[in-house]
Amino acid sequence: MKSIVNIPFPYLQGYPEATLAQVQQLMDGKGLGPWLLGKYPQPHGVRTDRALYGYVQDLKQDYLRSTEPLAKVAFDSKLHVVKNALGTHTTISRVQGNKLKSKREIRVASLFKDTPEPFLKMIVVHELAHLRERDHDKAFYQLCAHMEPSYHQLEFEVRIYLTHLETTGERLWTAAAAD
């Protein structure tokens, strides 16, 4: 078996070596893509910014009613490349007269237009949690797990997908949707 110490897994930093060995074994057998497709055969149906806004608002209404309203929710094609992020939350403050008005926005990398719904939900839950918890601390991850009980598993699987994309360049669900 190959030593995986010298093989870079930029999206899987911090995972145990045994887990990385399993990922490497799947990669060697060209099995990451089929494994992900077997687990998640279909992409979600959220294709437009308007549909994404509704999707996010539904989750926000279920779990974070008391937080500030969202002014904008959109897919962003430059997000992954420019900020090396999969989603962002921002607060934009503007002076209006003698008052300071702020608007909250969530942007999701357009990479997630063609993924399974659980992957989209994981990203949205992560960004919604930032409305209440700014830092990636224990309270933040508890809130994520409250909104999506499988949050940690989904985060790992998204990282697996990103590893697959980086090594093969193949978008799985775009090809599946074309069939």
C-alpha positions as CSV (number, residue, x, y, z in Angstrom):
1,M,0.0,0.0,0.0
2,K,1.2,3.5,-0.8
3,S,2.2,5.9,1.9
4,I,-0.2,8.8,1.9
5,V,2.0,11.2,3.8
6,N,3.4,12.7,0.5
7,I,0.1,12.8,-1.3
8,P,-1.7,16.1,-0.8
9,F,-5.3,16.2,0.3
10,P,-5.9,19.9,0.6
11,Y,-9.6,19.5,1.4
12,L,-9.1,16.7,3.9
13,Q,-6.4,18.2,6.2
14,G,-6.9,17.1,9.8
15,Y,-8.6,13.9,9.1
16,P,-7.1,10.7,10.6
17,E,-4.5,8.8,8.4
18,A,-6.8,5.7,8.3
19,T,-9.5,7.8,6.7
20,L,-7.1,9.3,4.2
21,A,-5.9,5.8,3.4
22,Q,-9.5,4.8,2.6
23,V,-9.9,7.9,0.3
24,Q,-6.6,7.0,-1.4
25,Q,-7.7,3.5,-1.9
26,L,-11.0,4.7,-3.6
27,M,-9.0,7.1,-5.7
28,D,-6.6,4.4,-6.8
29,G,-9.5,2.2,-7.9
30,K,-11.2,5.2,-9.6
31,G,-14.0,4.8,-7.1
32,L,-14.6,8.2,-5.6
33,G,-17.0,9.2,-8.4
34,P,-19.0,6.0,-8.4
35,W,-19.1,5.9,-4.6
36,L,-20.6,9.5,-4.5
37,L,-23.0,8.7,-7.3
38,G,-24.2,5.6,-5.6
39,K,-24.9,7.5,-2.4
40,Y,-26.4,10.6,-4.1
41,P,-27.7,9.6,-7.6
42,Q,-29.6,12.9,-8.4
43,P,-28.8,16.6,-8.3
44,H,-31.2,19.0,-6.5
45,G,-33.7,21.2,-8.4
46,V,-32.6,24.6,-7.1
47,R,-31.3,26.2,-10.2
48,T,-32.0,30.0,-9.9
49,D,-31.1,32.6,-7.4
50,R,-34.8,33.1,-6.7
51,A,-35.2,29.4,-5.9
52,L,-32.1,29.5,-3.8
53,Y,-33.5,32.5,-1.9
54,G,-36.7,30.5,-1.2
55,Y,-34.7,27.4,-0.1
56,V,-32.6,29.5,2.3
57,Q,-35.6,31.4,3.7
58,D,-37.4,28.1,4.4
59,L,-34.4,26.8,6.4
60,K,-34.0,30.2,8.2
61,Q,-37.7,30.3,9.1
62,D,-37.4,26.8,10.6
63,Y,-34.3,27.4,12.7
64,L,-33.3,31.1,12.9
65,R,-36.5,33.1,12.9
66,S,-35.2,35.8,15.2
67,T,-32.1,36.6,13.2
68,E,-31.9,39.6,10.8
69,P,-33.6,39.3,7.5
70,L,-31.5,38.4,4.4
71,A,-31.4,41.0,1.7
72,K,-29.9,38.8,-1.0
73,V,-29.1,35.1,-1.6
74,A,-27.4,34.1,-4.8
75,F,-25.2,31.6,-6.6
76,D,-21.8,33.1,-7.3
77,S,-19.7,31.8,-10.1
78,K,-16.5,33.6,-8.9
79,L,-16.7,32.6,-5.3
80,H,-14.6,29.4,-5.3
81,V,-11.9,30.9,-7.5
82,V,-11.7,34.4,-5.9
83,K,-12.2,33.7,-2.2
84,N,-11.3,30.0,-2.0
85,A,-14.7,29.6,-0.3
86,L,-17.8,27.5,-1.0
87,G,-20.2,30.1,0.5
88,T,-20.0,33.5,2.1
89,H,-22.1,35.6,4.4
90,T,-21.6,39.3,4.4
91,T,-23.0,42.3,6.2
92,I,-23.1,45.5,4.1
93,S,-23.5,48.7,6.0
94,R,-24.7,51.9,4.4
95,V,-25.3,55.4,5.9
96,Q,-28.8,56.6,5.2
97,G,-29.3,60.0,6.7
98,N,-28.2,59.8,10.3
99,K,-28.7,56.1,10.5
100,L,-26.5,53.1,9.7
101,K,-28.5,50.5,7.8
102,S,-27.1,47.0,7.3
103,K,-28.1,44.2,4.9
104,R,-27.1,40.6,5.2
105,E,-26.2,38.5,2.1
106,I,-25.4,34.9,1.5
107,R,-23.6,33.7,-1.6
108,V,-23.2,30.0,-2.5
109,A,-20.5,28.9,-5.0
110,S,-22.3,28.0,-8.3
111,L,-20.5,24.7,-8.1
112,F,-23.4,23.7,-5.9
113,K,-26.0,24.2,-8.6
114,D,-25.2,20.7,-9.8
115,T,-24.8,18.7,-6.6
116,P,-27.2,16.6,-4.5
117,E,-29.5,18.5,-2.2
118,P,-27.7,17.4,1.0
119,F,-24.5,19.1,-0.2
120,L,-26.4,22.3,-0.9
121,K,-28.1,22.1,2.5
122,M,-24.8,21.6,4.2
123,I,-23.4,24.8,2.6
124,V,-26.5,26.8,3.3
125,V,-26.7,25.6,7.0
126,H,-23.1,26.6,7.4
127,E,-23.7,30.1,6.1
128,L,-27.0,30.5,8.1
129,A,-25.2,29.5,11.3
130,H,-22.9,32.5,10.7
131,L,-25.9,34.8,11.2
132,R,-25.9,33.8,14.8
133,E,-22.3,32.6,15.5
134,R,-19.4,34.5,13.8
135,D,-16.6,32.1,14.6
136,H,-16.1,28.5,13.8
137,D,-16.2,27.4,17.4
138,K,-18.1,24.8,19.4
139,A,-21.3,26.8,19.5
140,F,-21.2,27.3,15.7
141,Y,-20.9,23.6,14.9
142,Q,-23.6,22.7,17.5
143,L,-25.9,25.1,15.7
144,C,-25.0,23.5,12.3
145,A,-25.7,20.0,13.7
146,H,-29.0,21.3,15.1
147,M,-30.1,22.5,11.7
148,E,-28.7,19.4,9.9
149,P,-28.0,16.4,12.1
150,S,-25.7,14.9,9.4
151,Y,-23.8,18.1,9.0
152,H,-20.3,16.6,9.8
153,Q,-20.8,13.6,7.5
154,L,-22.0,15.9,4.7
155,E,-19.1,18.2,5.2
156,F,-16.7,15.3,4.9
157,E,-18.5,14.1,1.7
158,V,-18.4,17.6,0.2
159,R,-14.6,17.5,0.9
160,I,-14.5,14.1,-0.9
161,Y,-16.3,15.6,-3.9
162,L,-13.9,18.5,-4.0
163,T,-11.0,16.1,-3.9
164,H,-12.6,14.2,-6.8
165,L,-13.1,17.4,-8.7
166,E,-9.5,18.5,-8.2
167,T,-8.0,15.1,-9.2
168,T,-10.3,14.3,-12.2
169,G,-12.0,17.6,-13.2
170,E,-15.2,15.6,-13.6
171,R,-18.5,17.1,-12.3
172,L,-20.5,14.1,-11.4
173,W,-24.1,15.3,-11.4
174,T,-23.9,17.5,-14.5
175,A,-23.1,14.3,-16.5
176,A,-25.8,12.4,-14.6
177,A,-28.4,15.1,-15.3
178,A,-27.6,14.9,-19.1
179,D,-28.4,11.2,-19.3
